[in-house]
Amino acid sequence: MLVGGCMSYEPARLAEGPAPSPVMPLDPLVGPGEWRARYRVWSGLPRTVPGGLSRRLMGTIIALEGPPRMFRKTDSDRMLLTEEQREDANTLARRRAPWFSDGLARFEGEGPGAFVFVSPSINRGIKPGDARGASLFFKFISGTERGRQPSVSTPSGDVTPGGVLVDLQRTWFSYADAEVGTPARGLIVLLPGLFGTPEPTIDAIAGSLRAEGWCVLRMLAQPSRFSERREFRIDPTDPAQGIAAVSAVLGDRAVECAYAVEAALVYVMSQRPALADRPRVVMGLSAGAMVLPTVVARQPDAFDAAILIAGGVDFMSIALRSSYAGWVDALRFVWLGAAPSEVQRREAIALYRSTSPLDPVRTAAVLRSLPTLMIHARSDTAVPADLGDELWELAGRPERWTFAGGHEWLFIFLPGYTDRMISWLRDAAGERRSAGRVTAPARPMLPIGGAQ
């Protein structure tokens, strides 16, 4: 029996082949049509930067002069937020690709529940965010078209021109070099939990990584609309229409994470070209681990190893079952008529899975070709533990460390295992980069804090 703080070790089982999964994985390759397009703009990067003029990048990058600050709901902050939205909309309009000229555009900012930062350029008279040792700060801005607004005639005979409607979205990043005097070993792309949490744990891990020579590209929080409040109305007797909306929204949120990371890597490589030939690892915690497979599926050759901490598959099931659902209040499911029976609920979930190619139910299979470490809490209710087990199965049963206790216990004890994570990724990423082989180290991990 495990006790709080203890961990069991499961080596990778690549030699046996993937074990049968409770849900048969679909084709792991996400078709080009599944990557939902964005309002096409210039990336903001010079033509001399590799990828700077690529039409593949789905937004634009703006460098910041210092750390942004999390938005707080005060009257003064609301004014700053509105000002920043206006500036970012103007940036998208100016950087619109000329070959996509379509007249006027109306930009809409994020709605209730969105999580945003205030950039230092307009953060007048207010204490800036914590730099946390970072030397670069920037944001990725994208727009999603949602139809056109027709021209409207006023009673006076004037005409308000129509145009395309574009939903604005932003993602903030920081980048920190390895500690001074430490040779750069490689780059870690760090995807946090929801709202950038747990900050103390992430700070501790990032500090340890930098001390060991790893540079850290940190998503400060998921894209701004990731937690935007949405309500879905589902008829249990005919759920197709409601589930289609769920699949579109949740898939789009994972896609935006992938687009933001893709552009962020291009930007960081333009600022630190010496990192181009160094190992690159992606690490996700909680919500960051949930979207990590989709981030990797966008550019599967970009990473040499992956670490997923407290992740899971099936965004809809997580939203319905998570013990954090009431606190986050991002997704609301309204069942029309009578409450669904257990059979109807299972059918709705099955329909979601079959129509969601960007959920890790499908994209987790991309991890089978990548050295992968999963860290798991046996009694997790925030990201239900059985959905974490399923992620492990679909990823081909890679190496896994399993902790007793729940979500919070895992992150309390996690910093004590940072050295072991660093040792694992050094071997996994280095071996992948130097030999091109898909292997993972099989080194027993001893528990900390008691016996198994």
C-alpha positions in Angstrom: 0.0 0.0 0.0 1.3 3.4 -0.9 1.3 6.3 1.5 1.4 10.0 0.8 4.6 11.0 -0.9 5.5 7.5 -1.9 5.9 6.5 -5.5 5.9 3.3 -7.5 7.8 2.8 -10.7 6.6 1.2 -14.0 9.3 0.9 -16.7 8.4 1.4 -20.3 7.0 -1.6 -22.0 8.0 -0.8 -25.5 9.3 -4.3 -26.2 5.9 -5.8 -25.6 4.1 -3.4 -27.8 1.2 -1.3 -26.7 -1.3 -3.0 -24.4 -4.9 -3.3 -25.4 -6.7 0.0 -24.6 -10.2 0.4 -23.2 -10.8 2.7 -26.2 -9.3 1.7 -29.5 -7.1 4.6 -30.7 -7.9 6.2 -34.0 -5.4 7.0 -36.7 -2.8 9.1 -34.7 -2.1 11.4 -37.7 -4.4 14.4 -37.5 -5.5 15.4 -41.0 -4.7 18.9 -42.3 -8.3 19.8 -42.3 -8.6 19.2 -38.6 -6.2 22.0 -37.7 -8.7 24.8 -37.7 -7.5 27.9 -39.5 -7.0 31.2 -38.0 -7.2 34.8 -39.3 -4.0 34.8 -41.4 -1.5 37.4 -40.5 2.3 38.0 -40.8 4.1 36.4 -37.8 5.8 39.7 -36.9 9.2 38.0 -37.4 11.8 39.2 -40.0 12.0 37.3 -43.3 15.6 36.3 -42.3 14.2 34.2 -39.4 13.7 30.6 -40.3 9.9 30.2 -40.3 9.3 33.9 -39.9 7.3 34.1 -43.1 5.8 30.7 -42.9 2.1 30.6 -43.6 2.0 27.7 -41.2 2.2 30.0 -38.2 -1.4 30.9 -37.2 -0.8 34.2 -35.4 1.6 36.9 -34.6 4.3 37.5 -32.0 4.8 40.7 -30.0 7.9 41.1 -27.8 7.2 42.6 -24.4 9.5 45.0 -22.5 9.1 43.1 -19.3 6.9 40.6 -17.4 3.2 40.9 -17.8 0.9 40.8 -14.8 -2.2 38.6 -14.2 -5.4 40.5 -14.8 -7.4 41.4 -11.7 -11.0 42.5 -11.8 -10.7 46.1 -10.7 -12.0 49.1 -12.5 -8.5 50.4 -13.4 -7.5 47.0 -14.7 -10.6 46.8 -16.8 -9.6 50.0 -18.5 -6.1 48.6 -19.1 -7.6 45.3 -20.4 -9.8 47.1 -22.9 -6.8 49.2 -24.0 -4.7 46.2 -24.5 -7.4 44.4 -26.4 -7.7 47.4 -28.7 -3.9 47.5 -29.3 -3.8 43.7 -30.1 -6.7 44.0 -32.5 -5.0 46.8 -34.3 -1.9 44.7 -34.5 -3.8 41.8 -36.1 -5.4 44.2 -38.6 -2.1 45.8 -39.6 -0.4 42.4 -40.0 -3.2 40.9 -42.1 -1.6 39.0 -45.0 -2.3 41.1 -48.2 -3.3 38.0 -50.2 -6.2 37.5 -47.7 -7.5 41.0 -48.0 -11.2 40.9 -47.2 -12.1 44.4 -46.2 -13.0 45.5 -42.7 -12.8 43.3 -39.7 -14.5 43.6 -36.3 -12.5 42.1 -33.4 -14.2 40.7 -30.3 -12.3 40.4 -27.0 -12.5 37.4 -24.7 -15.6 36.8 -22.6 -16.4 35.9 -19.0 -14.0 33.3 -17.5 -11.1 34.2 -19.8 -7.7 34.5 -18.1 -5.5 37.2 -19.4 -2.5 39.3 -18.5 -1.8 43.1 -18.7 1.4 43.8 -20.6 3.9 46.3 -19.2 3.5 48.7 -22.1 0.1 49.7 -20.7 0.6 48.6 -17.1 0.9 52.3 -16.0 1.6 52.9 -12.4 0.9 49.3 -11.4 3.5 46.9 -10.1 4.6 44.6 -13.0 4.7 40.8 -12.8 7.5 38.7 -11.4 10.3 38.1 -13.9 11.2 34.8 -12.3 14.7 34.9 -13.8 13.4 35.3 -17.3 15.1 37.4 -19.9 12.5 37.4 -22.7 8.7 38.0 -22.6 6.3 37.9 -25.5 2.8 37.1 -26.4 1.2 35.2 -29.3 -2.0 36.8 -30.7 -4.4 35.0 -33.0 -7.9 35.6 -34.4 -10.6 33.1 -35.3 -13.1 34.1 -38.0 -16.8 33.3 -37.1 -18.7 34.7 -40.1 -19.4 38.1 -41.7 -21.4 41.0 -40.5 -23.6 42.5 -43.3 -23.6 46.2 -44.1 -26.3 48.1 -42.2 -28.2 51.2 -43.4 -29.0 53.9 -40.8 -32.3 55.9 -40.8 -30.2 58.9 -42.0 -29.1 57.0 -45.1 -25.6 56.3 -43.9 -24.2 52.8 -44.4 -22.2 51.0 -41.8 -19.9 48.7 -43.8 -19.9 45.0 -43.0 -16.9 42.9 -42.5 -15.5 39.7 -41.1 -16.1 39.0 -37.4 -12.9 37.9 -35.6 -12.5 36.5 -32.1 -9.3 37.7 -30.5 -7.1 35.4 -28.4 -3.7 35.8 -26.7 -1.1 33.6 -25.0 1.7 35.0 -22.9 5.2 33.4 -22.6 8.5 33.9 -20.8 11.9 32.6 -21.7 14.8 32.1 -19.2 18.4 31.1 -20.1 20.3 28.5 -18.2 21.9 29.8 -15.1 24.9 32.0 -15.7 28.1 30.0 -16.1 26.2 26.8 -16.9 26.5 25.5 -20.5 23.1 25.3 -22.3 22.1 21.7 -22.3 18.8 22.1 -24.2 15.4 23.7 -24.1 12.4 22.8 -22.0 8.9 23.9 -23.2 6.9 24.1 -20.0 3.1 24.0 -20.2 1.5 24.9 -16.8 -1.7 23.9 -15.2 -4.9 25.9 -15.5 -4.3 29.7 -14.7 -0.6 29.1 -14.7 -0.8 26.9 -11.5 0.8 25.5 -9.4 3.2 28.4 -9.5 5.4 27.5 -6.5 6.0 24.0 -7.9 6.6 25.3 -11.4 9.0 27.9 -10.1 10.9 25.3 -8.2 11.1 22.9 -11.2 12.1 25.7 -13.6 14.9 26.9 -11.2 16.3 23.3 -10.9 16.2 22.9 -14.6 18.1 26.1 -15.2 20.7 25.2 -12.7 21.3 22.0 -14.6 21.8 23.9 -17.9 18.3 23.8 -19.3 16.7 26.9 -20.9 13.0 27.2 -20.1 10.3 28.5 -22.4 7.3 28.9 -20.2 3.7 29.3 -21.2 2.5 31.6 -18.4 -1.0 30.2 -18.7 -3.1 28.5 -21.3 -4.5 30.8 -24.1 -6.9 33.4 -22.9 -10.1 31.7 -24.1 -9.1 28.3 -22.7 -11.1 28.9 -19.6 -13.8 31.1 -21.2 -17.2 30.2 -20.0 -19.3 28.2 -22.5 -22.6 26.5 -22.1 -23.6 23.4 -24.1 -27.2 22.2 -24.5 -27.4 18.5 -25.2 -30.5 16.4 -25.9 -29.8 13.0 -24.4 -32.1 11.4 -27.0 -30.4 13.0 -29.9 -27.0 14.4 -28.8 -25.3 14.8 -32.2 -25.7 18.6 -32.5 -24.8 19.4 -28.9 -21.8 17.1 -29.0 -20.6 18.6 -32.2 -20.4 22.0 -30.4 -18.5 20.4 -27.5 -16.0 18.8 -29.9 -15.5 22.0 -31.8 -14.9 24.2 -28.7 -12.7 21.8 -26.8 -10.7 20.8 -29.9 -10.1 24.5 -30.7 -8.7 25.2 -27.2 -6.2 22.4 -27.6 -5.3 23.6 -31.1 -4.6 27.1 -29.9 -2.1 25.8 -27.4 -0.4 24.0 -30.2 -0.4 27.1 -32.4 1.0 29.2 -29.6 3.8 26.8 -28.8 4.7 26.4 -32.5 5.1 30.2 -32.9 6.9 30.6 -29.6 9.5 28.1 -30.6 10.2 30.0 -33.8 10.5 33.2 -31.9 12.9 31.8 -29.3 15.1 30.1 -31.9 15.3 33.6 -33.6 16.6 35.0 -30.3 18.7 32.0 -29.3 19.9 30.4 -32.5 22.6 28.4 -30.6 19.8 26.2 -29.2 18.8 24.9 -32.6 20.9 21.8 -32.4 20.3 21.1 -28.7 17.8 18.6 -27.3 14.2 19.9 -26.8 11.8 18.5 -24.3 8.1 19.4 -23.7 6.8 19.1 -20.1 3.1 19.5 -19.2 1.5 19.7 -15.8 -2.3 19.0 -15.2 -4.1 21.0 -18.0 -0.7 21.4 -19.7 -0.3 17.6 -19.7 -3.8 17.2 -21.1 -3.0 19.3 -24.2 0.6 18.1 -24.6 -0.2 15.3 -27.0 -2.0 17.7 -29.3 0.9 20.2 -29.1 3.3 17.4 -30.1 1.0 16.2 -32.9 1.2 19.6 -34.5 5.0 19.3 -34.9 6.0 15.7 -33.9 9.6 16.2 -35.1 10.2 19.2 -32.9 10.7 17.4 -29.6 13.2 14.8 -28.3 11.2 13.7 -25.2 8.0 14.5 -23.2 7.1 14.5 -19.6 3.4 14.5 -18.6 2.4 15.2 -15.0 -1.2 14.5 -13.9 -2.6 14.4 -17.5 -5.5 12.5 -18.9 -7.6 12.0 -22.1 -11.1 13.0 -23.0 -11.6 16.6 -22.3 -15.4 16.2 -22.1 -15.2 13.5 -19.4 -12.7 15.5 -17.5 -15.0 18.6 -17.6 -18.0 16.5 -16.4 -16.2 14.6 -13.7 -13.4 16.8 -12.4 -13.5 17.8 -8.7 -12.3 21.3 -9.9 -15.3 21.8 -12.3 -17.3 23.9 -10.0 -14.3 26.1 -9.0 -13.2 26.6 -12.6 -16.8 27.0 -14.0 -15.5 27.1 -17.6 -17.9 24.6 -19.2 -21.5 24.1 -18.4 -23.5 21.1 -19.7 -27.3 21.5 -19.8 -29.1 18.3 -20.5 -32.4 19.1 -22.3 -35.5 17.4 -20.9 -34.9 14.7 -18.3 -31.4 14.0 -17.0 -29.6 11.5 -19.1 -29.5 7.9 -18.1 -26.2 6.2 -17.5 -26.5 4.6 -20.9 -27.2 7.9 -22.6 -24.3 9.6 -20.9 -21.9 6.9 -22.1 -23.3 7.2 -25.6 -22.8 11.0 -25.5 -19.2 10.5 -24.4 -18.6 7.8 -27.1 -19.9 10.2 -29.7 -17.6 13.0 -28.4 -14.6 10.7 -28.6 -15.4 9.6 -32.1 -15.8 13.2 -33.4 -12.8 14.8 -31.6 -9.6 14.1 -33.6 -7.7 16.7 -31.6 -8.5 15.2 -28.2 -5.6 13.2 -26.7 -7.9 10.1 -27.1 -6.4 10.3 -30.6 -3.3 12.4 -30.4 -1.8 10.5 -27.4 -0.6 7.9 -30.0 2.0 10.3 -31.2 3.9 9.8 -28.0 4.6 6.1 -28.9 7.5 7.3 -31.0 8.9 9.7 -28.4 10.7 8.9 -25.1 8.0 9.7 -22.6 7.7 9.8 -18.9 4.3 10.0 -17.2 3.8 11.0 -13.5 0.5 10.0 -12.1 -1.6 10.3 -8.9 -3.4 7.1 -8.1 -6.4 8.9 -6.4 -6.5 12.0 -8.6 -10.0 13.5 -8.9 -9.1 16.8 -10.5 -8.0 14.9 -13.7 -9.7 11.6 -12.9 -7.1 8.9 -12.4 -8.7 6.4 -14.7 -8.4 8.9 -17.6 -4.8 9.2 -16.7 -4.5 5.4 -16.9 -6.1 5.6 -20.3 -3.6 8.2 -21.5 -0.8 5.9 -20.4 -2.3 3.0 -22.4 -2.9 5.0 -25.5 0.7 6.4 -25.4 2.0 2.8 -25.5 2.6 2.3 -21.7 5.8 4.5 -21.4 7.7 4.8 -18.2 5.5 5.9 -15.4 5.9 7.0 -11.8 2.7 6.6 -9.7 2.1 8.5 -6.5 -0.3 7.7 -3.7 -2.9 10.4 -3.0 -4.6 12.9 -5.2 -3.8 15.8 -7.5 -2.7 18.2 -4.7 -0.5 15.6 -3.0 1.3 14.9 -6.3 2.3 18.5 -6.8 3.3 19.0 -3.1 5.8 16.1 -3.3 6.8 16.6 -7.0 9.7 19.1 -6.3 11.5 16.3 -4.4 11.7 14.3 -7.6 13.0 17.1 -9.8 16.6 15.7 -9.8 15.3 12.4 -11.0 13.2 14.0 -13.7 16.3 15.9 -14.8 18.3 12.7 -14.9 15.6 11.0 -16.9 15.2 13.7 -19.5 19.0 14.1 -19.8 19.3 10.4 -20.8 16.1 10.3 -22.9 16.5 13.5 -24.8 20.3 13.0 -25.3 19.9 9.4 -26.5 17.1 10.4 -28.9 19.1 13.3 -30.3 22.4 11.5 -30.7 21.3 8.1 -31.8 17.9 8.6 -33.3 16.5 5.7 -31.3 13.2 5.5 -29.6 14.1 4.2 -26.2 13.6 5.2 -22.6 15.8 4.6 -19.6 14.8 1.7 -17.4 16.2 2.8 -14.1 14.3 1.8 -10.9 13.1 4.8 -8.9 13.2 4.6 -5.1 10.3 6.0 -3.1 10.8 9.1 -1.0 9.2 9.4 2.4 8.5 5.8 3.2 8.3 2.3 1.9 6.0 1.1 -0.9 
